[in-house]
């Protein structure tokens, strides 16, 4: 495979009335930074996103000098990716909350919320129950994030559905848990509710109470975050539609003198909405630095790649005005760039992905359809990828893929075609919507699966030799796909079919995954020698 040079990003620093050098300096001074530190921080900038690719509903915590974040995984496994950072702008994935889903769950792994207390990490997560398909909130714990979490079961079942759990500790030491509930009564289908927590943070206690009372009626909201600043309690929340091409998500805030309200909506609402290349920002978590500055890690769609890269992880600073209302230092739309929070340079990205299967441990970036898990074995530089034995398989095959961080990329794979499975590459939205280029007895075949219907688009002669190269090239907006094949030396690439529009592929709540595909009988395996995903144009 012949690599190519990545283009240098041309992200801009956006100047707005709310975010100029003067305000940045005042915020740094207010944070108590020394003059040299202020100068260093002001000289170094970062660009959004800080966690590129599909990373919805992010949660962030700080433990000492280390930050941890997790986000929604939906129907992809493993469940809830975990990232770590020392500076808020450079993040590394270190694992997942769950390698295998808890026994009581069936899917819809949304909105995990991290919390740390007395040496224990907690995660409060949304999932559907296997018994009835209703979404509830579970809790899990660990003392070491790299070792994964132990499930502690369901903490919250409410109404016809409960999602978006969040923990807040008041200044008196009491812990509160809030969530979004559906189907309480006919005249209030959605409400934010809160309750006290037991001291072990594993159960609700006391009488639950409504949040965000306005004229006696709860406000529809989700993705809520509570914090205290001065004498006021602040509730950040997201409103309107979260997901898909027609989304209109935005962030609002309310405040009160008590956790139980009454809550007063900000006159600045919405304090964050779409614009400047990003759309539908929302559902994030606040993190406070040692110098008391506050940042918000949240998600938003890029306007260009949109649903093909999904809701990406963005970071913006929060400040308070003279009236005590919070606002975003970068303005009412997501900041394209800003001063690096800790003065650290951001690594250029996104980074290309390469796997040669030399070791026994695979990258945590690999994902698959949780309902159709592959059989994965690695030895001596070869990945043996087995067809899932799960019922109702996708006509495209079994996916072993990765999140993509931007629209334009090239995916190459080197394949040993001697296995019993039909080996290939492709892009997979869900079982009924995918594209796959597979090595078959008849040649190299391009398949389109739309709404469960499989259609053969093109066939090319299979290259000679013990190794075949397959390639998928993707347009800037992530929506159009071209396929090709070559012999092992890569000297001559043969185009397979015409460019395919993949606009039908993305589900409403998650982005497709690009990667390796095998098809055939359950247990049939295909052999892969290496895979490379390169960003930019070939």
ABEGO torsion letter per residue (X at the ends): XBBBBBBBBABBBBBBAABBAAAAAAAAAAAGBBAAAAAAAAABBBBOBABBEBBBGBBBBBBEABBBBBBBAEABOBBGBBBBBAAGABBBBAEBABABBBAABAEGBBGBBBBBBGGBBBBBBBBBBAAAGBBBBBBBBBABAAAEBBBAEBABBBEABBBGBBBBBBAAGBBBBBBBBBGABAABABBBBBBBBBAAGABBBEBBBBBGBBGGBBBBBBGBBBBBBEABBBBBBBBEBABEAABABBBBBBBBABAAOBBBBBAAOBABBBEGGBBGBEGBBBBBBAAGBBBBBBBBBBAAAEAAAEBBBBBBBBBBBAAGBBBBAAEABBBABBBBAAGBBBBBOBBBBBBAGABABBBAABBBBAABBBBBBBBGGBBBBBBBABBGBBAAEBBBBBBBABABBBBBBBBBAABABBBBBEBBABAABBBBBBBBAAEBBBBBBBGGBBBBABBBBBBBEABBBBBBBBBAAGABBBBBBBBAAGABBBBBEBBBBAAAABBAABBBBBEBBBBEBBGBBBBBABBBBBBEBX
